[in-house]
Amino acid sequence: MLEKRDVLEQQTSLGQKKLIVSHAPFYHSGRRVTERSYHIMLAALPALLLGLYHYGMPAFGVVCLSISTAIIWELIFNLLTRRTITVGDGNAALLGLVFAMLVPATLPWWAVISGTFITIVIGKHIFGGIGSNAFHPVALAIAMMMVSWGDLFDFDAALLNYDLEFATMYPLAAAKYFGAESVDTFSLTGLLMGKQLGGIGSTFGLGLLIGGIYLMLRAYIRWEISLTFLAGIYLAAFLFNLIDPVRFAPPAFHLLTGYTLIGAFFLATEDSSSPVNFVPMLIYGAAGGIMTVLIRNIGAWVDGVILAILVINLIGPLLDKIRPKALGKVE
Amino acid sequence: MIKKAFLGLSTPQIKYEMLPVHLPETEKVPTPKNITLFHQKNDTDGIPSTLGIGDPVKTGEKLSLYPDQRYYVISPVTGKIASLSPYTGDFGKNYIAITITPDGNEIIDDTFGKQIQSPTLELVSNYLAGAPGNPPLSLLADSNSSIKTIVIRGLDPDPMVATSQYIAQSRLKDLKKGIQILKDVTHVEDIVLISAGESIQGYGHIGARVKSVKAIYPAALPHMVMKDVLGQVVPAGKTSEDLGACFFTAEAVISIGNAFETGQIPTTKTLTLIQKDGTPHIVETPIGTPIGDILEAFGETVNEYDRIVLGGPMTGSTIYALGHPVQPDTDSIIVVDRDKAAYVSDYPCINCGECVRICPAKIQVHMLVRFLEASQYEEAADLYDLYSCIECGLCSYVCVSKIPIFQYIRLAKYELERAKTPEAADA
C-alpha cells in the first residue's frame, strides 16, 4: 500500500495527475439490476403481508426459509463454479420470495429447500445465470414440484386445518369440479380482498394490483405483457362463459383467482424469459392469458398459469423475431 | 447530471441545453505559457525536416511539416518552436505535437490576408482547414466530391454542450459572410442551418434554409438530421457524405466568414466548459491551450481519478493528461468528479429491453451485444444490424447491467474495418 501511495505522490508532485480514461457515455440513467430486484420485492409486500396475516407463523417460516435458502443455493453455486458472487444483486432473494408467495403455508421444509434448489440451480444457473434462463425459474420449479409432489399443491388439503373467516375452499378447484354455480359463494370483493385459499402471497388481488401498477408505472416490468395477459384471460374466459355458463366460470372470477394476478405481474414479466419488442410482448401476454384459461377450463390441471407461462417462455425468443426494421437496413 | 424520471412509462428523454434569450458573456482565458498543436501525419512519414526546434513562428503562420501532403496547422501565437514530438491519438492516429512558446509579441503573418480578394476553394482549404470548428474542407476540395448539401449545425449534437448554439446566435454577421463564401467557392447551392425548437427566429436573410429539430437528444446527430430534416435515410454502413450531405459546425462557417472579413486566420476557439458542480461557461481560448491551464483559470481542482471529457457526455472522449491541448474541434470540456462518473461492469445482459426501446435506429441491441461480447463481429453485422448504429450511446446510458455497449459497437466497427484492409490488399 505504502509503495503505491509513494508512487502516486511522486506523480502528483510532477504535476501528473492520474485521470481515468473511459469510453462514452459518461453519464448513466442510474438504474441498476439490484434496484430492480428490490423494487419488485417491495411491490410484492402488500400481497405477502395479507398472506402472513391469514396463515400466521407457518407462512412466515416458509417465506424466511425460501428466501434464505434461495440466497444460499446461489452462493453455493457461485462458489462451486468459481464465478462472481452474485447474491448481492437481489435476484436470488426475489426468486425465493416469489417462490414462497406461490406455495401453501403448510409446505414442508424439505419441499421448500428442494423448490429453491430447482429455482436457483436448475431454473437459473444451469442455463447460465441471470439473463440466460429460458424459463421463469420459479415457474419451472413450481411446475416440476406439481408434477412430482402434486398433493403438496392441493390447497384444499394443505390448508385443511386453518379456520379462516371465509369459505375454505380453493376457488379454482370448486369451479373445475362443481361447475360455475359453485363459484357464487365467492363474492368478487371478497376475492379482491384476499378472502380465498391459495398460495401465501397470491390471493390478495388488491395488493397484487397495487404492486403491479407500481411496477408498471415505474417501468420495472413491461405493462404490455401484464395487461395483455389479463386481457387474454378475460377474453378467453368470457368466450367460454358465453358458450356454456353452467360449466364455465365468469371471466371476472378467473381474473381474481389462482395465480392469475401474481402470474401477470411477477411471473410473465420476468426479464430474461420474455420478449422485448412491442408486438411480440402483446402476443406473448395474450397467448399466456388464453393458454391459462384453456388449461383451467378444458385441461387436466386446476390452475393453468404456471404451465401457460412456461409455454409462452418457450415461444418468447421466436416471437422476438418480429422486430422493427433497423434504420437504413440494406436487404 | 441527467437521471431517469421517477415514472418510467415513457422512455427517458435527454434534452438539449437551450441558451437564454440574453446570451451569457464569453469568458476569455489568457494566452498560456505553451501552445501545443497536433499536426496529423501518415504512419510512413519519417522525422519532419522543414521545421526545427528554435524556429520562429508568426501568428497565423501555416506550419506544414510534410510539404507534399495536405496536413498543416496554423500557429495561433508568435514565438519559438520549443519541441516536436510524436503523439498517438484515439484509434491509433499519428500526429506530431508541435509545442510553441509565445514570446509576448504579436506579428501577424499576412500570406493569407494578401489573397482574400479572390476566394477560391483551394485558398480556403489551403488555409482554413484547421480553423476553429474544423471545417471538413477536404471533403469538398476532392475533385470527385459529390456534395450537394451543406448542413450547418446551429445546435451541438451532444446534450449539455452549447458551443455551436452560442456561436450561431451571437455571430450572425460572420455566419452570413461564411455562408456566402462557402456558396461562392463550392458552388453548393443548398445550405441548411439546423437550429433547435423555437430558436429558429432571428436568422432572417442568412442565405440558408433554416430548419429546426426537436430539442431532444439525439435529434442533432448527423443520421437523425438526414432522416428528419433532409428526408433521406442513410443506408447502413454508409455516411451522410455518401448521400451528398456534409456537416459543418456553425463555428467552422463563422471562422471562414471571419477570415475573409478580417484577412486573418482565426485561431481563437470557443467552447463550453462545465465544471464539476455543473456550472457552465462559454470560454474563448487560443487553439493549443493546455486543458489544465483553462481549468486553473476557472479555479477548478482536478483530483486523482477524475475524468475530463472532451466533446460531450454521450459521444465524447476522455483525456489522460492535463497537458492535452484544445484542438479546433474541441467543443466542450466537462470535468466529471470520480464519484459521479459512470462506471461500467462485467455483469451479464438481463434482457430487460431498455436499450431496444430507446434505440433511435431500432437495433435489437440485446441480441447484438451478445454477439459483440463474444467477439463475433461478422455475425453481429450480418444478423443484428451493427452498421445501422448511429453511435448515440443511449443504449449504454440506460443499460441496467452497465454493459459498455457503445464501446463494444465502436470496437466491432474498428475491428471489422481493420480486418477488411488486409483482405483488400490481398485481392
Boltz contact constraints between the chains, C-beta under 6 A:
constraints:
  - contact:
      token1: [A, 17]
      token2: [B, 302]
      max_distance: 6.0
  - contact:
      token1: [A, 17]
      token2: [B, 304]
      max_distance: 6.0
  - contact:
      token1: [A, 18]
      token2: [B, 304]
      max_distance: 6.0
  - contact:
      token1: [A, 19]
      token2: [B, 308]
      max_distance: 6.0
  - contact:
      token1: [A, 19]
      token2: [B, 320]
      max_distance: 6.0
  - contact:
      token1: [A, 20]
      token2: [B, 305]
      max_distance: 6.0
  - contact:
      token1: [A, 20]
      token2: [B, 307]
      max_distance: 6.0
  - contact:
      token1: [A, 21]
      token2: [B, 318]
      max_distance: 6.0
  - contact:
      token1: [A, 21]
      token2: [B, 320]
      max_distance: 6.0
  - contact:
      token1: [A, 22]
      token2: [B, 318]
      max_distance: 6.0
  - contact:
      token1: [A, 23]
      token2: [B, 404]
      max_distance: 6.0
  - contact:
      token1: [A, 23]
      token2: [B, 407]
      max_distance: 6.0
  - contact:
      token1: [A, 24]
      token2: [B, 315]
      max_distance: 6.0
  - contact:
      token1: [A, 24]
      token2: [B, 316]
      max_distance: 6.0
  - contact:
      token1: [A, 24]
      token2: [B, 393]
      max_distance: 6.0
  - contact:
      token1: [A, 25]
      token2: [B, 313]
      max_distance: 6.0
  - contact:
      token1: [A, 25]
      token2: [B, 314]
      max_distance: 6.0
  - contact:
      token1: [A, 25]
      token2: [B, 393]
      max_distance: 6.0
  - contact:
      token1: [A, 25]
      token2: [B, 396]
      max_distance: 6.0
  - contact:
      token1: [A, 25]
      token2: [B, 397]
      max_distance: 6.0
  - contact:
      token1: [A, 26]
      token2: [B, 309]
      max_distance: 6.0
  - contact:
      token1: [A, 26]
      token2: [B, 313]
      max_distance: 6.0
  - contact:
      token1: [A, 26]
      token2: [B, 336]
      max_distance: 6.0
  - contact:
      token1: [A, 26]
      token2: [B, 342]
      max_distance: 6.0
  - contact:
      token1: [A, 27]
      token2: [B, 1]
      max_distance: 6.0
  - contact:
      token1: [A, 27]
      token2: [B, 2]
      max_distance: 6.0
  - contact:
      token1: [A, 27]
      token2: [B, 313]
      max_distance: 6.0
  - contact:
      token1: [A, 27]
      token2: [B, 342]
      max_distance: 6.0
  - contact:
      token1: [A, 28]
      token2: [B, 342]
      max_distance: 6.0
  - contact:
      token1: [A, 29]
      token2: [B, 4]
      max_distance: 6.0
  - contact:
      token1: [A, 29]
      token2: [B, 12]
      max_distance: 6.0
  - contact:
      token1: [A, 29]
      token2: [B, 397]
      max_distance: 6.0
  - contact:
      token1: [A, 29]
      token2: [B, 398]
      max_distance: 6.0
  - contact:
      token1: [A, 30]
      token2: [B, 3]
      max_distance: 6.0
  - contact:
      token1: [A, 31]
      token2: [B, 4]
      max_distance: 6.0
  - contact:
      token1: [A, 31]
      token2: [B, 400]
      max_distance: 6.0
  - contact:
      token1: [A, 32]
      token2: [B, 400]
      max_distance: 6.0
  - contact:
      token1: [A, 33]
      token2: [B, 350]
      max_distance: 6.0
  - contact:
      token1: [A, 33]
      token2: [B, 400]
      max_distance: 6.0
  - contact:
      token1: [A, 33]
      token2: [B, 401]
      max_distance: 6.0
  - contact:
      token1: [A, 130]
      token2: [B, 350]
      max_distance: 6.0
  - contact:
      token1: [A, 131]
      token2: [B, 348]
      max_distance: 6.0
  - contact:
      token1: [A, 131]
      token2: [B, 349]
      max_distance: 6.0
  - contact:
      token1: [A, 131]
      token2: [B, 350]
      max_distance: 6.0
  - contact:
      token1: [A, 131]
      token2: [B, 351]
      max_distance: 6.0
  - contact:
      token1: [A, 217]
      token2: [B, 7]
      max_distance: 6.0
  - contact:
      token1: [A, 218]
      token2: [B, 8]
      max_distance: 6.0
  - contact:
      token1: [A, 219]
      token2: [B, 8]
      max_distance: 6.0
  - contact:
      token1: [A, 271]
      token2: [B, 350]
      max_distance: 6.0
  - contact:
      token1: [A, 271]
      token2: [B, 351]
      max_distance: 6.0
  - contact:
      token1: [A, 271]
      token2: [B, 352]
      max_distance: 6.0
  - contact:
      token1: [A, 272]
      token2: [B, 350]
      max_distance: 6.0
  - contact:
      token1: [A, 272]
      token2: [B, 351]
      max_distance: 6.0
  - contact:
      token1: [A, 276]
      token2: [B, 353]
      max_distance: 6.0
  - contact:
      token1: [A, 276]
      token2: [B, 356]
      max_distance: 6.0
  - contact:
      token1: [A, 323]
      token2: [B, 364]
      max_distance: 6.0
  - contact:
      token1: [A, 324]
      token2: [B, 362]
      max_distance: 6.0
  - contact:
      token1: [A, 326]
      token2: [B, 361]
      max_distance: 6.0
  - contact:
      token1: [A, 326]
      token2: [B, 362]
      max_distance: 6.0
  - contact:
      token1: [A, 326]
      token2: [B, 363]
      max_distance: 6.0
  - contact:
      token1: [A, 326]
      token2: [B, 385]
      max_distance: 6.0
  - contact:
      token1: [A, 326]
      token2: [B, 388]
      max_distance: 6.0
  - contact:
      token1: [A, 327]
      token2: [B, 361]
      max_distance: 6.0
  - contact:
      token1: [A, 327]
      token2: [B, 362]
      max_distance: 6.0
  - contact:
      token1: [A, 327]
      token2: [B, 388]
      max_distance: 6.0
  - contact:
      token1: [A, 328]
      token2: [B, 233]
      max_distance: 6.0
  - contact:
      token1: [A, 328]
      token2: [B, 234]
      max_distance: 6.0
  - contact:
      token1: [A, 328]
      token2: [B, 235]
      max_distance: 6.0
  - contact:
      token1: [A, 328]
      token2: [B, 236]
      max_distance: 6.0
  - contact:
      token1: [A, 328]
      token2: [B, 388]
      max_distance: 6.0
  - contact:
      token1: [A, 329]
      token2: [B, 236]
      max_distance: 6.0
  - contact:
      token1: [A, 329]
      token2: [B, 388]
      max_distance: 6.0
  - contact:
      token1: [A, 330]
      token2: [B, 235]
      max_distance: 6.0
  - contact:
      token1: [A, 330]
      token2: [B, 236]
      max_distance: 6.0
